[in-house]
Amino acid sequence: MLCSGRPIRAAVRIFAANGRNHVRIGQNDKLLAYRTGDYPFITQNETRQAHDEKILIGLGVLVVIVAVGVFVFLGNLNDIVRAAVEKVGSDMTQTNVVLNEVDIELTSGKGALRGFRFTNPSGFSDDDAFKFDEVSATSISPRSAAIR
């Protein structure tokens, strides 16, 4: 592009909107020229293709975000369950609920809770209302665990 006989560097953006082709020429975020018309060098098909590419990229990014979220959730499932049992149990009973370990294997349908302790409220002679070292379940069908 020539301006006053000297070449300048400018960014050219070509796009279609409202059924018309647009050309925007700018330099350093400053608009130098803007034209609207029926320019033969850009077609609606090209702009549709660019739009479709943006949608595909957006969907790809969304799939990656969901996959990472699922991976992080499943990787921390045991810690999430342990923290939930301790918090909800303590809040509901107004006592101290402790669960040392959770081992859930979704692929094999097995699960175990280890080191569960439910303390008595103050005023009771025993420290614990009940406790167990381990409770396990094997061959759990995913259908039976589904909420209906």
C-alpha positions as CSV (number, residue, x, y, z in Angstrom):
1,M,0.0,0.0,0.0
2,L,1.3,3.4,-0.8
3,C,0.6,6.6,1.0
4,S,2.2,9.8,0.0
5,G,4.6,7.8,-2.2
6,R,6.0,5.8,0.8
7,P,5.2,2.2,1.6
8,I,3.6,1.6,5.0
9,R,2.8,-1.6,6.9
10,A,-0.9,-2.2,7.4
11,A,-3.1,-5.0,8.5
12,V,-5.9,-5.9,6.1
13,R,-8.9,-7.7,7.4
14,I,-11.5,-9.0,4.9
15,F,-14.8,-10.4,6.1
16,A,-18.4,-10.7,5.1
17,A,-21.4,-9.5,7.2
18,N,-25.0,-8.7,6.4
19,G,-24.6,-10.2,2.9
20,R,-21.9,-7.7,2.0
21,N,-18.1,-7.9,1.8
22,H,-16.0,-5.6,4.0
23,V,-12.4,-4.6,3.9
24,R,-10.7,-3.0,6.9
25,I,-7.2,-1.6,6.6
26,G,-5.5,-0.6,9.8
27,Q,-2.2,0.2,11.4
28,N,-1.4,-0.1,15.1
29,D,-5.1,-0.4,16.0
30,K,-5.8,2.7,14.0
31,L,-8.3,2.5,11.1
32,L,-6.8,3.7,7.8
33,A,-9.5,2.7,5.4
34,Y,-12.8,0.8,5.5
35,R,-14.8,-0.2,2.5
36,T,-18.0,-2.1,2.0
37,G,-19.1,-3.5,-1.3
38,D,-19.2,-6.5,-3.6
39,Y,-15.6,-7.4,-3.9
40,P,-14.8,-10.4,-6.1
41,F,-11.9,-11.7,-4.0
42,I,-14.0,-12.8,-1.1
43,T,-17.0,-15.1,-1.3
44,Q,-19.7,-16.0,1.2
45,N,-18.5,-19.6,1.0
46,E,-15.1,-18.6,2.3
47,T,-16.5,-16.7,5.2
48,R,-18.9,-19.6,6.0
49,Q,-15.9,-21.9,6.0
50,A,-14.0,-19.6,8.4
51,H,-17.0,-19.5,10.6
52,D,-17.3,-23.3,10.6
53,E,-13.6,-23.6,11.5
54,K,-14.0,-21.3,14.5
55,I,-17.0,-23.4,15.7
56,L,-14.9,-26.6,15.3
57,I,-12.0,-25.1,17.2
58,G,-14.4,-24.0,20.0
59,L,-16.0,-27.4,20.2
60,G,-12.5,-29.0,20.3
61,V,-11.5,-26.7,23.2
62,L,-14.7,-27.6,25.0
63,V,-14.1,-31.3,24.6
64,V,-10.6,-30.9,26.0
65,I,-11.9,-28.9,28.9
66,V,-14.5,-31.5,29.7
67,A,-12.0,-34.4,29.3
68,V,-9.6,-32.7,31.7
69,G,-12.4,-32.1,34.2
70,V,-13.5,-35.7,34.1
71,F,-9.9,-36.9,34.5
72,V,-9.3,-34.6,37.5
73,F,-12.7,-35.6,39.1
74,L,-12.1,-39.4,38.7
75,G,-8.5,-39.0,39.8
76,N,-9.6,-37.4,43.0
77,L,-12.8,-39.3,43.6
78,N,-11.5,-41.1,46.7
79,D,-10.5,-37.8,48.3
80,I,-13.8,-36.1,47.3
81,V,-15.9,-38.9,48.9
82,R,-13.8,-38.9,52.1
83,A,-14.1,-35.2,52.5
84,A,-17.8,-35.3,51.8
85,V,-18.5,-38.1,54.3
86,E,-16.5,-36.2,57.0
87,K,-18.1,-32.8,56.3
88,V,-21.7,-33.9,55.9
89,G,-21.5,-36.5,58.7
90,S,-20.0,-33.9,61.1
91,D,-22.6,-31.2,60.1
92,M,-25.6,-33.6,60.4
93,T,-24.6,-35.2,63.7
94,Q,-22.9,-32.1,65.3
95,T,-20.1,-34.5,66.3
96,N,-16.7,-35.4,64.9
97,V,-16.8,-37.9,62.0
98,V,-13.5,-39.3,60.7
99,L,-12.9,-41.5,57.7
100,N,-9.2,-42.4,57.1
101,E,-9.4,-43.9,53.7
102,V,-11.7,-44.4,50.7
103,D,-10.9,-46.8,47.9
104,I,-13.3,-46.8,45.0
105,E,-12.6,-48.7,41.8
106,L,-15.2,-47.8,39.3
107,T,-13.9,-50.1,36.6
108,S,-14.2,-53.3,38.8
109,G,-17.2,-52.2,40.8
110,K,-15.4,-52.4,44.2
111,G,-15.3,-50.0,47.0
112,A,-14.0,-49.9,50.6
113,L,-14.2,-47.4,53.5
114,R,-11.4,-47.8,56.1
115,G,-11.0,-46.2,59.5
116,F,-14.5,-44.8,60.1
117,R,-15.1,-43.2,63.5
118,F,-18.2,-41.4,64.8
119,T,-17.7,-39.8,68.1
120,N,-20.3,-39.4,70.9
121,P,-21.5,-36.0,71.8
122,S,-20.2,-34.6,75.1
123,G,-21.7,-36.2,78.2
124,F,-21.4,-39.8,77.1
125,S,-19.0,-42.2,78.8
126,D,-17.6,-43.8,75.6
127,D,-15.6,-41.7,73.2
128,D,-17.0,-43.3,70.1
129,A,-20.7,-43.9,69.2
130,F,-19.4,-46.5,66.7
131,K,-16.4,-47.2,64.6
132,F,-15.2,-49.8,62.1
133,D,-11.9,-50.7,60.6
134,E,-13.1,-51.6,57.1
135,V,-16.4,-51.9,55.2
136,S,-16.1,-53.1,51.6
137,A,-18.4,-54.0,48.7
138,T,-17.6,-56.0,45.7
139,S,-19.2,-56.5,42.3
140,I,-21.4,-53.5,42.5
141,S,-23.3,-53.0,39.3
142,P,-23.4,-49.4,38.0
143,R,-27.1,-49.8,37.4
144,S,-27.7,-50.6,41.1
145,A,-25.9,-47.4,42.1
146,A,-27.8,-45.2,39.8
147,I,-30.3,-42.8,41.2
148,R,-33.8,-43.5,40.0
